[in-house]
Amino acid sequence: MNNHVTILEIDAKAVLHNLAYFKQKLNPTTKILAVVKAFGYGSESVEIAKIVQNEVDYFAVAYSNEGIVLREAGIKTPILVLHPQIQNLETIVEYHLEPNLYNFKIFDAFLKLADEKPLMNYPVHLKFNTGLNRLGFWHSDVPTIITELKKSNNVKVQSIFSHLAASEDVNEQEFTVGQINNFAYIVKQMYSHLGYEPMLHILNTSGIVNYSKAQFDMVRLGIGLYGFGNDPDETAQLKNTHNLKSIISQIHLIQPGETVGYNRAFVASQPTRSATIPIGHADGLSRRLGNKNGFVIINNQVAPIIGNVCMDMIMVDVTKIDCNEGDEVVIFNHQQHVEYIAHKCETIPYEILTGLSQRIKRLVRT
Ligand SMILES: *Cc1c(COP(=O)(O)O)cnc(C)c1O
């Protein structure tokens, strides 16, 4: 049993609201792939999958073990594994996961495995690099891919896809449109030689917002599902999905000249009430939030973090707040607070959400 009192509440209604919001931006026939990698962006992948499984066509995870967790929980929806390795291919087939084949090493290994089993028309996905230079075949690989595929009826290309490097950045519009055109050109060649037409997809969340014309057959919705759009206006249309809460463990009255926490970093200049909260940097609350860089909310009032963030605790200033030991503490419960934390930590909301450690208990609010 996980009795840690710090709880991450996942708001199921908010997740469904966000999904509906992006759906109304898309053509009714465009399929949706929900990205649930990294524990559903730091929430709980199985719970997210259960919430949206009847509303989406596909799930994506980064690694095969993330897909296995979904299958073991009874999720039947097709699952694309974005970043498989050769040593995972056996298990991928065992759990009926669908590998992204992004270079010849893994492509050849999968075709060999598919031949040995043998598999028939096993769904695989081909990724092309159009400028992110992270994963994917080159345009010049098309002829070899086609030759190999023509030799085998063990696999069937379910989709061809690529990933945008700067879909959120309007200053990079020319580059992004170039990526999309490059993708369309590669696809044309694949289609004309393959004899059938796999699904196509290139857009992530900010791609949906900025380049909806390039939605092709499917879009890959990640951060948007979890409440973050491309800009403040977009985010304002979305609902917060991750609510992080804790309680006050203890309150200390500190006299002027006394200090709080490690390195005696906070020095009281006046009588100060300090509340200790059971969440620390081991839970994903960065040390950069110490020394009044971050705050929590207690009884609707702002309580700054004083001194250094400890591994398992923070202390906050509640001198002016009417509160008691055992009262609820909101670490964050709206996107603007997450964005504030991200800003203070010189990062983006993605990292704040995915950095919430597994020690925190997860609860779904329906
Ligand atoms: C993580 C990921 C996504 C989701 O991106 P968001 O910006 O969170 O919507 C889409 N496609 C690929 C290939 C990814 O790795």
The ligand as a Gaussian input file, in Angstrom:
#p B3LYP/6-31G(d) Opt

LIG

0 1
 C        6.123000      12.466000     -27.672000
 C        5.779000      12.421000     -29.113000
 C        4.575000      12.997000     -29.578000
 C        3.665000      13.839000     -28.708000
 O        4.071000      15.184000     -28.759000
 P        3.268000      16.331000     -27.996000
 O        4.026000      17.550000     -28.286000
 O        3.302000      15.965000     -26.541000
 O        1.881000      16.322000     -28.538000
 C        4.255000      12.805000     -30.915000
 N        5.061000      12.112000     -31.745000
 C        6.235000      11.591000     -31.341000
 C        7.101000      10.876000     -32.322000
 C        6.645000      11.737000     -30.022000
 O        7.819000      11.231000     -29.617000

